[in-house]
Amino acid sequence: MIAMLLAEMLEAMGHSVCAIEATEAGAVAAALAHGPGLMIVDAHLQQGSGVAAIATIRATQAIPCILVSGDIAEIRGNSPHAVILAKPYSEAGLAAAISRAAAI
């Protein structure tokens, strides 16, 4: 449900969403299939880890990443190639995170 709301927010901001995945394996497969220009991944997925998904994807593709978490202290330093966005976030916070990720 939260991912669908995020997708609506992104589309309202002018972005397109190529996939919504709830698992680590799904996130990796979707990134490989779609080659997105940006990934927004929750740190805690239904099965697996968003941190691990980003590490696997970035081992073969240099896709900018935003890692979302309600507890950023636990993930800080675990994903050096991702911008970290704390929940809850606003549209302005999301836009700023997208800009920072695109600059990496």
KOLLUM-809800 format. One record per residue (C-alpha): residue number from 1; residue in one letter; x, y, z. Coordinates in pm, whole numbers, plus 50000, padded with zeros to 5 digits. Layout:
# KOLLUM-809800
+-----+------+-------+-------+-------+
: seq : type :    px :    py :    pz :
+-----+------+-------+-------+-------+
: NUM :    A :     X :     Y :     Z :
...
+-----+------+-------+-------+-------+
END
This chain:
# KOLLUM-809800
+-----+------+-------+-------+-------+
: seq : type :    px :    py :    pz :
+-----+------+-------+-------+-------+
:   1 :    M : 50000 : 50000 : 50000 :
:   2 :    I : 50279 : 50245 : 50092 :
:   3 :    A : 50465 : 50162 : 49772 :
:   4 :    M : 50156 : 50237 : 49568 :
:   5 :    L : 50119 : 50574 : 49740 :
:   6 :    L : 50486 : 50647 : 49670 :
:   7 :    A : 50432 : 50555 : 49304 :
:   8 :    E : 50140 : 50799 : 49285 :
:   9 :    M : 50354 : 51071 : 49443 :
:  10 :    L : 50638 : 51006 : 49197 :
:  11 :    E : 50403 : 51012 : 48900 :
:  12 :    A : 50251 : 51339 : 49022 :
:  13 :    M : 50606 : 51476 : 49032 :
:  14 :    G : 50650 : 51382 : 48664 :
:  15 :    H : 50839 : 51054 : 48705 :
:  16 :    S : 50736 : 50715 : 48568 :
:  17 :    V : 50740 : 50399 : 48779 :
:  18 :    C : 50852 : 50080 : 48605 :
:  19 :    A : 50801 : 49833 : 48891 :
:  20 :    I : 50688 : 49791 : 49250 :
:  21 :    E : 50840 : 49495 : 49432 :
:  22 :    A : 50799 : 49368 : 49787 :
:  23 :    T : 51093 : 49127 : 49808 :
:  24 :    E : 51469 : 49140 : 49767 :
:  25 :    A : 51459 : 48891 : 49479 :
:  26 :    G : 51180 : 49087 : 49310 :
:  27 :    A : 51368 : 49415 : 49341 :
:  28 :    V : 51683 : 49263 : 49191 :
:  29 :    A : 51490 : 49100 : 48905 :
:  30 :    A : 51296 : 49420 : 48829 :
:  31 :    A : 51613 : 49632 : 48823 :
:  32 :    L : 51782 : 49387 : 48587 :
:  33 :    A : 51474 : 49368 : 48362 :
:  34 :    H : 51396 : 49741 : 48347 :
:  35 :    G : 51731 : 49916 : 48401 :
:  36 :    P : 51566 : 50210 : 48579 :
:  37 :    G : 51721 : 50553 : 48602 :
:  38 :    L : 51666 : 50553 : 48979 :
:  39 :    M : 51566 : 50300 : 49244 :
:  40 :    I : 51380 : 50378 : 49565 :
:  41 :    V : 51408 : 50077 : 49794 :
:  42 :    D : 51277 : 50025 : 50145 :
:  43 :    A : 51541 : 49892 : 50383 :
:  44 :    H : 51299 : 49629 : 50515 :
:  45 :    L : 51125 : 49424 : 50248 :
:  46 :    Q : 50868 : 49148 : 50303 :
:  47 :    Q : 51134 : 48891 : 50221 :
:  48 :    G : 51496 : 48990 : 50230 :
:  49 :    S : 51671 : 49323 : 50267 :
:  50 :    G : 51661 : 49641 : 50064 :
:  51 :    V : 52025 : 49704 : 50159 :
:  52 :    A : 52122 : 49363 : 50016 :
:  53 :    A : 51911 : 49422 : 49704 :
:  54 :    I : 52091 : 49749 : 49634 :
:  55 :    A : 52431 : 49584 : 49686 :
:  56 :    T : 52343 : 49304 : 49443 :
:  57 :    I : 52207 : 49543 : 49179 :
:  58 :    R : 52494 : 49790 : 49206 :
:  59 :    A : 52745 : 49508 : 49162 :
:  60 :    T : 52643 : 49500 : 48794 :
:  61 :    Q : 52463 : 49831 : 48730 :
:  62 :    A : 52539 : 50186 : 48843 :
:  63 :    I : 52178 : 50281 : 48915 :
:  64 :    P : 52128 : 50575 : 49153 :
:  65 :    C : 51953 : 50457 : 49471 :
:  66 :    I : 51745 : 50597 : 49753 :
:  67 :    L : 51718 : 50374 : 50058 :
:  68 :    V : 51411 : 50446 : 50272 :
:  69 :    S : 51388 : 50352 : 50639 :
:  70 :    G : 51208 : 50443 : 50957 :
:  71 :    D : 51533 : 50388 : 51145 :
:  72 :    I : 51818 : 50544 : 50948 :
:  73 :    A : 52067 : 50489 : 51231 :
:  74 :    E : 52058 : 50113 : 51170 :
:  75 :    I : 52138 : 50143 : 50799 :
:  76 :    R : 52373 : 50441 : 50790 :
:  77 :    G : 52707 : 50321 : 50656 :
:  78 :    N : 52562 : 49992 : 50525 :
:  79 :    S : 52482 : 50127 : 50180 :
:  80 :    P : 52746 : 50382 : 50080 :
:  81 :    H : 52612 : 50425 : 49726 :
:  82 :    A : 52257 : 50513 : 49831 :
:  83 :    V : 52097 : 50832 : 49951 :
:  84 :    I : 51916 : 50760 : 50278 :
:  85 :    L : 51566 : 50900 : 50324 :
:  86 :    A : 51401 : 50880 : 50666 :
:  87 :    K : 51034 : 50791 : 50705 :
:  88 :    P : 50803 : 50968 : 50723 :
:  89 :    Y : 50904 : 51198 : 50439 :
:  90 :    S : 50739 : 51480 : 50251 :
:  91 :    E : 50721 : 51537 : 49878 :
:  92 :    A : 50987 : 51807 : 49920 :
:  93 :    G : 51211 : 51562 : 50108 :
:  94 :    L : 51160 : 51301 : 49838 :
:  95 :    A : 51241 : 51554 : 49565 :
:  96 :    A : 51561 : 51654 : 49747 :
:  97 :    A : 51662 : 51287 : 49786 :
:  98 :    I : 51602 : 51229 : 49413 :
:  99 :    S : 51826 : 51526 : 49330 :
: 100 :    R : 52100 : 51401 : 49563 :
: 101 :    A : 52082 : 51047 : 49421 :
: 102 :    A : 52101 : 51173 : 49064 :
: 103 :    A : 52418 : 51365 : 49153 :
: 104 :    I : 52602 : 51057 : 49285 :
+-----+------+-------+-------+-------+
END
